[in-house]
Structure formats: C-alpha cells, structure tokens
C-alpha cells in the first residue's frame, strides 16, 4: 500500500529495535513521515511475543506465548486504525482468537505496508550508545545465523526501542528457594501441560497467566495448587476450585523446604514436584548504554516523558510499548506517530527541563493517588499525545 510522504519535513535515518507490534507500527509511522528506516530483529520472523517458539526448562526464548493462549482482549483493541483485525475465511474468526491469528494479522499488516523488506532478521542488537559529539547513535549488531556471529556497526540519527517488556522473567524472593531442589520454572518457558502429567504442581501468581495455566494443568496433573497474594480466595477462582477436587487455592508461599514441602502463609502445606512461577516480567535493555541517564530496574524505566521520551536524549531516543499493564495497538500507534512526527519536525516537544518537571509532577501525584487501572492510564496517555502542539497549528 503506497503511503503519502510530506517531502518538506526533515528526514532522519532511524533504527527500530524489534519487529513485534511496537516495532512494526513504529516503522510504518516513520515511513509515512519520510524517514529512512531499518528494523533489527533477533528472531527469524516478525511478531515479537506473538511469534510462537517451542521451549523447555533450559531454553532461551523471547516469546512467552504458550500453545493454548488466546488473546485476552477483543479484536478491536488489537488492531491498528487503518488495518482492521477482521476475521479471514479459513482462519480463527473468534472475537478472542488464538495467538497464531494475531501473528498472522501482524504478517498481513507488514506485507500490506511494505515493512517486511525493512527488517533484518536474525540480527541481535548488542549495543546502542550515543556517538559524541554528533549526538547520533552507534548501533552494534550481531548476525545470529552463524556460530561466530559477524558484527556490524552503523550510525543512525535516531533509535526507537520497541523490544517489549515480556521477555525477562521476574521471580519472587521466597525463603528456602535456593535449597528447594525440585523443579522450579517460570511460565515464560511453559508451552503445553503434558510434561506435568501426574505431578503435584504449585502455580504462583493470580493475575492472568497463573489461573489460565492452572486450569489447563488440572487435566493432566495429580494436584494443582495455586498460590496468590490475596488473603481470601479471588472471585475468579471460586468456581474452578469448587468444580475440580484436585485444584486448591492458597495464600502466598512462606517457606520452601529441602524435602519438597511448600509451606503457605495460611498454614497449609503440600509436597510438590514442580513450582511454576507466573510472576511477571522485568524491564531489560542490556544493549542500551546511556551513561546512567536512563535507569532500568525490575518495574520501572526512567525518566521517560509519557513513557516515551527520555528528556535529555529526546527526541533521538524513544521507546514504544513500555507500559506493561495493557496491550492496546492504537496506543502503540499513537506513540509511534508522535515519535515520527517529532523527528520530522511536524510536532514539537517541550524543553528538556519542562519534560523533567512534568515527569516529577506525575510521580508526585502517583504517590498521593490511588493506582489507576489500565483503561484510565491508556485514555490519559492518548489524550496527552493528541493535545501536544504541532508546527502546523
């Protein structure tokens, strides 16, 4: 599909890191603004999280998608504005389709807008750093197709980081965890229930993946025990626990014993074969070198203005898809369009000082207010992006 380009705008050489939903929409919006785009992707195909990869306990994989996973939001929230996620004949037509259907949608999207030819597959980004005094970016990458891995180094005007927040498993800190010698896994490498046949499995985590995987395991495991932070059984688990005699709910794990015993905070215990942690993911950008300007820890990366621009490095460095509480494609699209238009000069950012003041004000309010749900957060971010001034206004 040809895209109209405003030739009067400033064109930049831009590197997009990652070819998942965030990277693909970033590439599309950058192209629309007339920028020259290269997308670096470590896997053999596009899709990011939605590129299903087989895994086991020792596997190093990017995707966390398990075989039975279905999209947990309706199609309309998983589509871009000008490319509808409509059912395709012969494929999964459900409103909450399987993961492969979303992967195929992304393939169709990339093909439609000519994005596939911009992607260098099997290319791992190992270093992104500022090239002083030019204020451009050095991007060093490695070809993963060979054992030695040939390295390449390039200079770009701007870098968009679109690697997503769901590839580095986060584990809880539990007393006795290191001494517990039986199987401990994170759901990042869970794919199918078969390996847990006739086992006693403790599933840790009550968000989305924990209950989903627990309900899948009840069909093969001897017993499934799900442990959550709740003091009382979560409402969504009441009916499943009542339905399955070998599915049990417990409070948090208090202690792991060498003999395989798992002791819960409510005083109950069980001897388990496996503990499966469904405890989320940590932010990780091991390739990014900003000399301490950007700080990354388990739950936060900052300072970032509206989860997108680091004030002192904007707009040449930006992030798409950082909020990890929701995945709404039109939010990713708004972020990508904002970045592309700031880089082309069509829209303007406040000064670095003003950006920092805005970040500090948001953090101050967050300490005083009740946490917002993901719908409120997404709506507020979309409103902010829409209200920012452009050079045409």
WODA-V710155 format. One record per backbone hydrogen bond with DSSP energy under -1.0 kcal/mol. NH is the residue of the N-H (numbers start at 0). CO is the residue of the C=O. Records with the same first field share a line. If there is no record, write none. Layout:
NH=CO / CO
//
This chain:
8=5
9=343
13=35
14=157
15=37
16=159
17=39
23=19
24=20
25=21
26=22
27=23
28=24
29=25
30=26
31=27
32=28
33=30
34=29
35=11
37=13
38=117
39=15
40=119
46=18
49=46
50=47
51=49
58=55
66=190
68=65
70=96
74=94
76=73
77=74
82=79
85=83
90=87
98=68
101=97
102=98
103=99
104=100
105=101
106=102
107=103
108=104
109=105
110=106
111=107
112=108
114=109
117=114
118=115
119=38
121=42
122=40
123=141
125=139
126=139
127=286
128=137
130=135
131=129
134=130
135=130
136=155
137=128
138=153
139=126
140=151
141=123
142=149
143=121
151=140
153=138
155=136
156=12
157=12
158=315
159=14
160=317
161=16
169=279
176=173
179=175
182=272
184=274
186=276
188=185
189=186
195=192
196=193
197=219
198=195
200=222
201=273
202=224
203=275
204=226
211=207
212=208
213=209
214=210
215=211
216=212
217=213
218=215
219=216
220=216
221=198
222=198
223=245
224=200
225=247
226=202
227=249
236=233
237=234
240=236
241=237
242=238
243=239
246=243
247=223
249=225
253=262
254=262
255=174
256=260
259=256
261=269
262=254
263=267
264=251
266=263
269=261
271=259
272=199
273=199
274=182
275=201
276=184
277=203
281=167
282=297
287=284
288=127
292=289
294=301
296=299
301=294
304=308
307=304
308=304
312=309
313=309
316=312
317=158
318=307
319=160
328=76
330=327
331=327
332=328
333=329
334=330
335=331
336=332
337=333
338=334
339=335
340=336
341=337
342=338
343=339
345=340
346=340
347=388
354=350
355=351
356=352
357=353
358=354
359=355
360=356
361=357
362=358
363=359
364=360
365=361
366=362
368=364
376=372
377=373
378=374
379=375
380=376
381=377
382=378
383=379
384=380
385=381
386=382
390=345
392=389
//
